[in-house]
Amino acid sequence: MCEAIVYLVKDGKQEQIMRDVVLLQPEDDRILLAELLGERKSVRASIQKIDFLRHVVYLTPIEENPTVSSSSGTDVITGTQGQTN
C-alpha cells in the first residue's frame, strides 16, 4: 500500500495529524488531506518535505498573523467524504 502519514512541524516538534493519507492536494494556502476510509482535513500549511521511501509528509503551518498566535497554532477543518467544507 502507498498511504502516507502526515505530520505538522512547528517549533521543531512533529505532531501527527493524519494516517493512511491517499490524497494530498494543495489549495491556495491550504492542504487538503483525505485518508483511505474517506475522512478529510484541510490544513492551513505548506509542504516542508515528502519522504516517498518512508511514506511520510511534513507540513509547516502558515501563520495568519505572525504577531498573534492561536491556541493550536494552526487551522484544521475536518469532514467526511461527500461533505463540503
LUMMARLO-427944 format. One record per residue: x, y, z of N, C-alpha, C in turn; residue number from 1. Coordinates in steps of 0.1 Angstrom, whole numbers, plus 2048, in hexadecimal, padded with zeros to 3 digits. Layout:
n.xx: X&n.yy: Y&n.zz: Z&ca.xx: X&ca.yy: Y&ca.zz: Z&c.xx: X&c.yy: Y&c.zz: Z&pos: NUM
...
END
This chain:
n.xx: 808&n.yy: 7F4&n.zz: 800&ca.xx: 800&ca.yy: 800&ca.zz: 800&c.xx: 809&c.yy: 80C&c.zz: 800&pos: 1
n.xx: 803&n.yy: 817&n.zz: 7FC&ca.xx: 80B&ca.yy: 824&ca.zz: 7FA&c.xx: 805&c.yy: 82F&c.zz: 802&pos: 2
n.xx: 7FF&n.yy: 82C&n.zz: 80D&ca.xx: 7F9&ca.yy: 837&ca.zz: 816&c.xx: 805&c.yy: 83E&c.zz: 81D&pos: 3
n.xx: 802&n.yy: 84A&n.zz: 821&ca.xx: 80D&ca.yy: 852&ca.zz: 828&c.xx: 808&c.yy: 857&c.zz: 836&pos: 4
n.xx: 811&n.yy: 85A&n.zz: 83E&ca.xx: 80F&ca.yy: 860&ca.zz: 84B&c.xx: 812&c.yy: 86F&c.zz: 849&pos: 5
n.xx: 80A&n.yy: 878&n.zz: 84E&ca.xx: 80C&ca.yy: 886&ca.zz: 84C&c.xx: 80F&c.yy: 88C&c.zz: 85A&pos: 6
n.xx: 81A&n.yy: 894&n.zz: 85B&ca.xx: 81E&ca.yy: 89B&ca.zz: 868&c.xx: 81D&c.yy: 8AA&c.zz: 865&pos: 7
n.xx: 81A&n.yy: 8B1&n.zz: 870&ca.xx: 81B&ca.yy: 8BF&ca.zz: 870&c.xx: 827&c.yy: 8C3&c.zz: 878&pos: 8
n.xx: 830&n.yy: 8CA&n.zz: 873&ca.xx: 83D&ca.yy: 8CD&ca.zz: 87A&c.xx: 83C&c.yy: 8DC&c.zz: 87E&pos: 9
n.xx: 83D&n.yy: 8DE&n.zz: 88B&ca.xx: 83D&ca.yy: 8EC&ca.zz: 890&c.xx: 847&c.yy: 8EC&c.zz: 89C&pos: 10
n.xx: 850&n.yy: 8F6&n.zz: 89C&ca.xx: 85A&ca.yy: 8F8&ca.zz: 8A7&c.xx: 862&c.yy: 8EC&c.zz: 8A9&pos: 11
n.xx: 865&n.yy: 8E5&n.zz: 89E&ca.xx: 86E&ca.yy: 8D9&ca.zz: 89F&c.xx: 867&c.yy: 8CC&c.zz: 8A4&pos: 12
n.xx: 85A&n.yy: 8CD&n.zz: 8A6&ca.xx: 852&ca.yy: 8C2&ca.zz: 8AB&c.xx: 849&c.yy: 8BD&c.zz: 8A0&pos: 13
n.xx: 847&n.yy: 8AF&n.zz: 89F&ca.xx: 83E&ca.yy: 8A9&ca.zz: 895&c.xx: 832&c.yy: 8A4&c.zz: 89C&pos: 14
n.xx: 826&n.yy: 8A8&n.zz: 896&ca.xx: 819&ca.yy: 8A4&ca.zz: 89B&c.xx: 813&c.yy: 89C&c.zz: 890&pos: 15
n.xx: 810&n.yy: 88F&n.zz: 892&ca.xx: 809&ca.yy: 887&ca.zz: 888&c.xx: 7FA&c.yy: 88D&c.zz: 887&pos: 16
n.xx: 7F6&n.yy: 890&n.zz: 87A&ca.xx: 7E9&ca.yy: 895&ca.zz: 879&c.xx: 7E0&c.yy: 88C&c.zz: 871&pos: 17
n.xx: 7E6&n.yy: 882&n.zz: 869&ca.xx: 7DD&ca.yy: 879&ca.zz: 862&c.xx: 7E6&c.yy: 86D&c.zz: 85E&pos: 18
n.xx: 7E0&n.yy: 861&n.zz: 85E&ca.xx: 7E6&ca.yy: 855&ca.zz: 85A&c.xx: 7DE&c.yy: 850&c.zz: 84D&pos: 19
n.xx: 7E4&n.yy: 847&n.zz: 846&ca.xx: 7DE&ca.yy: 840&ca.zz: 83B&c.xx: 7D9&c.yy: 84A&c.zz: 830&pos: 20
n.xx: 7E1&n.yy: 855&n.zz: 82E&ca.xx: 7DD&ca.yy: 85F&ca.zz: 824&c.xx: 7E0&c.yy: 85A&c.zz: 816&pos: 21
n.xx: 7D5&n.yy: 85B&n.zz: 80E&ca.xx: 7D6&ca.yy: 857&ca.zz: 800&c.xx: 7D5&c.yy: 863&c.zz: 7F6&pos: 22
n.xx: 7D2&n.yy: 86F&n.zz: 7FB&ca.xx: 7D1&ca.yy: 87B&ca.zz: 7F3&c.xx: 7D7&c.yy: 886&c.zz: 7FB&pos: 23
n.xx: 7DF&n.yy: 88E&n.zz: 7F4&ca.xx: 7E4&ca.yy: 89A&ca.zz: 7F9&c.xx: 7E3&c.yy: 8A4&c.zz: 7EE&pos: 24
n.xx: 7DB&n.yy: 8AF&n.zz: 7F0&ca.xx: 7D8&ca.yy: 8B8&ca.zz: 7E5&c.xx: 7DA&c.yy: 8C6&c.zz: 7EA&pos: 25
n.xx: 7E4&n.yy: 8CE&n.zz: 7E5&ca.xx: 7E5&ca.yy: 8DC&ca.zz: 7E8&c.xx: 7DA&c.yy: 8E4&c.zz: 7E3&pos: 26
n.xx: 7D5&n.yy: 8ED&n.zz: 7EB&ca.xx: 7CA&ca.yy: 8F6&ca.zz: 7E7&c.xx: 7CD&c.yy: 904&c.zz: 7EE&pos: 27
n.xx: 7D2&n.yy: 90D&n.zz: 7E6&ca.xx: 7D6&ca.yy: 91A&ca.zz: 7EA&c.xx: 7E0&c.yy: 918&c.zz: 7F6&pos: 28
n.xx: 7DC&n.yy: 91D&n.zz: 802&ca.xx: 7E5&ca.yy: 91C&ca.zz: 80E&c.xx: 7E1&c.yy: 911&c.zz: 817&pos: 29
n.xx: 7DA&n.yy: 907&n.zz: 811&ca.xx: 7D5&ca.yy: 8FB&ca.zz: 819&c.xx: 7DA&c.yy: 8EF&c.zz: 812&pos: 30
n.xx: 7DA&n.yy: 8E4&n.zz: 81A&ca.xx: 7DD&ca.yy: 8D7&ca.zz: 814&c.xx: 7D1&c.yy: 8CE&c.zz: 818&pos: 31
n.xx: 7CA&n.yy: 8C8&n.zz: 80E&ca.xx: 7BF&ca.yy: 8BF&ca.zz: 810&c.xx: 7C5&c.yy: 8B1&c.zz: 811&pos: 32
n.xx: 7C2&n.yy: 8AA&n.zz: 81C&ca.xx: 7C6&ca.yy: 89C&ca.zz: 81E&c.xx: 7BA&c.yy: 893&c.zz: 81F&pos: 33
n.xx: 7BB&n.yy: 888&n.zz: 819&ca.xx: 7B0&ca.yy: 87E&ca.zz: 819&c.xx: 7B6&c.yy: 870&c.zz: 81C&pos: 34
n.xx: 7B0&n.yy: 869&n.zz: 826&ca.xx: 7B5&ca.yy: 85C&ca.zz: 82A&c.xx: 7AD&c.yy: 851&c.zz: 823&pos: 35
n.xx: 7B2&n.yy: 845&n.zz: 824&ca.xx: 7AD&ca.yy: 839&ca.zz: 81D&c.xx: 79E&c.yy: 837&c.zz: 81F&pos: 36
n.xx: 799&n.yy: 839&n.zz: 82B&ca.xx: 78B&ca.yy: 837&ca.zz: 82E&c.xx: 782&c.yy: 843&c.zz: 82C&pos: 37
n.xx: 787&n.yy: 84E&n.zz: 826&ca.xx: 77F&ca.yy: 859&ca.zz: 822&c.xx: 780&c.yy: 866&c.zz: 82B&pos: 38
n.xx: 786&n.yy: 865&n.zz: 837&ca.xx: 788&ca.yy: 871&ca.zz: 840&c.xx: 790&c.yy: 87B&c.zz: 838&pos: 39
n.xx: 78C&n.yy: 888&n.zz: 839&ca.xx: 793&ca.yy: 892&ca.zz: 833&c.xx: 797&c.yy: 89D&c.zz: 83D&pos: 40
n.xx: 7A2&n.yy: 8A4&n.zz: 83A&ca.xx: 7A7&ca.yy: 8AF&ca.zz: 842&c.xx: 7AC&c.yy: 8BA&c.zz: 839&pos: 41
n.xx: 7AA&n.yy: 8C6&n.zz: 83C&ca.xx: 7B0&ca.yy: 8D1&ca.zz: 835&c.xx: 7B9&c.yy: 8D9&c.zz: 83F&pos: 42
n.xx: 7C6&n.yy: 8DA&n.zz: 83C&ca.xx: 7CF&ca.yy: 8DF&ca.zz: 845&c.xx: 7D5&c.yy: 8EC&c.zz: 83F&pos: 43
n.xx: 7D6&n.yy: 8F7&n.zz: 847&ca.xx: 7DC&ca.yy: 903&ca.zz: 842&c.xx: 7EB&c.yy: 901&c.zz: 844&pos: 44
n.xx: 7F2&n.yy: 8FC&n.zz: 839&ca.xx: 800&ca.yy: 8F8&ca.zz: 83B&c.xx: 807&c.yy: 8F8&c.zz: 82D&pos: 45
n.xx: 814&n.yy: 8F7&n.zz: 82D&ca.xx: 81B&ca.yy: 8F4&ca.zz: 821&c.xx: 823&c.yy: 8E7&c.zz: 822&pos: 46
n.xx: 827&n.yy: 8E2&n.zz: 817&ca.xx: 82E&ca.yy: 8D5&ca.zz: 817&c.xx: 83D&c.yy: 8D8&c.zz: 81A&pos: 47
n.xx: 842&n.yy: 8D2&n.zz: 825&ca.xx: 850&ca.yy: 8D3&ca.zz: 828&c.xx: 859&c.yy: 8C9&c.zz: 821&pos: 48
n.xx: 854&n.yy: 8BC&n.zz: 822&ca.xx: 85B&ca.yy: 8B1&ca.zz: 81C&c.xx: 852&c.yy: 8A5&c.zz: 81A&pos: 49
n.xx: 855&n.yy: 89E&n.zz: 80F&ca.xx: 84E&ca.yy: 891&ca.zz: 80D&c.xx: 859&c.yy: 886&c.zz: 80C&pos: 50
n.xx: 857&n.yy: 87C&n.zz: 814&ca.xx: 861&ca.yy: 871&ca.zz: 814&c.xx: 859&c.yy: 865&c.zz: 80E&pos: 51
n.xx: 85B&n.yy: 862&n.zz: 801&ca.xx: 854&ca.yy: 858&ca.zz: 7FA&c.xx: 858&c.yy: 84A&c.zz: 7FF&pos: 52
n.xx: 865&n.yy: 848&n.zz: 803&ca.xx: 86A&ca.yy: 83B&ca.zz: 807&c.xx: 863&c.yy: 837&c.zz: 814&pos: 53
n.xx: 861&n.yy: 841&n.zz: 81E&ca.xx: 85B&ca.yy: 83E&ca.zz: 82B&c.xx: 84C&c.yy: 841&c.zz: 82B&pos: 54
n.xx: 846&n.yy: 846&n.zz: 820&ca.xx: 838&ca.yy: 849&ca.zz: 81F&c.xx: 834&c.yy: 854&c.zz: 82A&pos: 55
n.xx: 83C&n.yy: 85E&n.zz: 82B&ca.xx: 83A&ca.yy: 869&ca.zz: 835&c.xx: 83A&c.yy: 876&c.zz: 82E&pos: 56
n.xx: 830&n.yy: 87F&n.zz: 833&ca.xx: 830&ca.yy: 88D&ca.zz: 82E&c.xx: 831&c.yy: 896&c.zz: 83A&pos: 57
n.xx: 839&n.yy: 8A0&n.zz: 838&ca.xx: 83B&ca.yy: 8AA&ca.zz: 843&c.xx: 835&c.yy: 8B8&c.zz: 83E&pos: 58
n.xx: 82C&n.yy: 8BD&n.zz: 846&ca.xx: 826&ca.yy: 8CA&ca.zz: 843&c.xx: 82B&c.yy: 8D5&c.zz: 84D&pos: 59
n.xx: 82B&n.yy: 8E1&n.zz: 849&ca.xx: 82F&ca.yy: 8EC&ca.zz: 851&c.xx: 822&c.yy: 8F5&c.zz: 852&pos: 60
n.xx: 81D&n.yy: 8F9&n.zz: 85E&ca.xx: 811&ca.yy: 901&ca.zz: 85F&c.xx: 814&c.yy: 90F&c.zz: 859&pos: 61
n.xx: 80A&n.yy: 915&n.zz: 853&ca.xx: 80B&ca.yy: 923&ca.zz: 84F&c.xx: 804&c.yy: 92C&c.zz: 859&pos: 62
n.xx: 80B&n.yy: 935&n.zz: 85F&ca.xx: 806&ca.yy: 93D&ca.zz: 869&c.xx: 7FE&c.yy: 949&c.zz: 862&pos: 63
n.xx: 7F2&n.yy: 94B&n.zz: 866&ca.xx: 7EA&ca.yy: 956&ca.zz: 860&c.xx: 7F0&c.yy: 964&c.zz: 863&pos: 64
n.xx: 7F4&n.yy: 966&n.zz: 870&ca.xx: 7FA&ca.yy: 972&ca.zz: 874&c.xx: 806&c.yy: 96E&c.zz: 87D&pos: 65
n.xx: 812&n.yy: 96F&n.zz: 879&ca.xx: 81D&ca.yy: 96A&ca.zz: 881&c.xx: 81E&c.yy: 970&c.zz: 890&pos: 66
n.xx: 818&n.yy: 97B&n.zz: 892&ca.xx: 819&ca.yy: 981&ca.zz: 89F&c.xx: 80E&c.yy: 97C&c.zz: 8A9&pos: 67
n.xx: 804&n.yy: 975&n.zz: 8A3&ca.xx: 7F9&ca.yy: 970&ca.zz: 8AB&c.xx: 7F9&c.yy: 961&c.zz: 8A9&pos: 68
n.xx: 7F9&n.yy: 959&n.zz: 8B4&ca.xx: 7F8&ca.yy: 94B&ca.zz: 8B3&c.xx: 7EB&c.yy: 946&c.zz: 8B8&pos: 69
n.xx: 7E6&n.yy: 93B&n.zz: 8B2&ca.xx: 7DA&ca.yy: 935&ca.zz: 8B7&c.xx: 7DE&c.yy: 92A&c.zz: 8C0&pos: 70
n.xx: 7D4&n.yy: 924&n.zz: 8C7&ca.xx: 7D7&ca.yy: 91A&ca.zz: 8D1&c.xx: 7DD&c.yy: 90D&c.zz: 8CB&pos: 71
n.xx: 7D8&n.yy: 90A&n.zz: 8BF&ca.xx: 7DE&ca.yy: 8FE&ca.zz: 8B9&c.xx: 7E9&c.yy: 900&c.zz: 8AF&pos: 72
n.xx: 7EB&n.yy: 90D&n.zz: 8AB&ca.xx: 7F5&ca.yy: 910&ca.zz: 8A2&c.xx: 7F3&c.yy: 90D&c.zz: 893&pos: 73
n.xx: 7E7&n.yy: 907&n.zz: 890&ca.xx: 7E4&ca.yy: 904&ca.zz: 882&c.xx: 7D4&c.yy: 903&c.zz: 881&pos: 74
n.xx: 7D0&n.yy: 904&n.zz: 875&ca.xx: 7C1&ca.yy: 903&ca.zz: 873&c.xx: 7BE&c.yy: 8F6&c.zz: 86B&pos: 75
n.xx: 7B7&n.yy: 8ED&n.zz: 871&ca.xx: 7B4&ca.yy: 8E0&ca.zz: 86B&c.xx: 7A5&c.yy: 8DF&c.zz: 86A&pos: 76
n.xx: 7A0&n.yy: 8DC&n.zz: 85E&ca.xx: 792&ca.yy: 8D9&ca.zz: 85C&c.xx: 790&c.yy: 8CB&c.zz: 859&pos: 77
n.xx: 787&n.yy: 8C4&n.zz: 85F&ca.xx: 786&ca.yy: 8B5&ca.zz: 85D&c.xx: 778&c.yy: 8B3&c.zz: 857&pos: 78
n.xx: 777&n.yy: 8A7&n.zz: 850&ca.xx: 76A&ca.yy: 8A3&ca.zz: 84B&c.xx: 76B&c.yy: 895&c.zz: 846&pos: 79
n.xx: 760&n.yy: 891&n.zz: 83F&ca.xx: 760&ca.yy: 883&ca.zz: 839&c.xx: 75D&c.yy: 885&c.zz: 82B&pos: 80
n.xx: 75F&n.yy: 87A&n.zz: 824&ca.xx: 75D&ca.yy: 87A&ca.zz: 815&c.xx: 74F&c.yy: 87D&c.zz: 812&pos: 81
n.xx: 74D&n.yy: 886&n.zz: 808&ca.xx: 740&ca.yy: 88A&ca.zz: 804&c.xx: 73B&c.yy: 897&c.zz: 80A&pos: 82
n.xx: 742&n.yy: 89C&n.zz: 815&ca.xx: 73E&ca.yy: 8A8&ca.zz: 81B&c.xx: 747&c.yy: 8B3&c.zz: 815&pos: 83
n.xx: 742&n.yy: 8BF&n.zz: 815&ca.xx: 74A&ca.yy: 8CA&ca.zz: 810&c.xx: 74E&c.yy: 8D2&c.zz: 81D&pos: 84
n.xx: 75A&n.yy: 8D7&n.zz: 81D&ca.xx: 75F&ca.yy: 8DF&ca.zz: 828&c.xx: 762&c.yy: 8ED&c.zz: 823&pos: 85
END
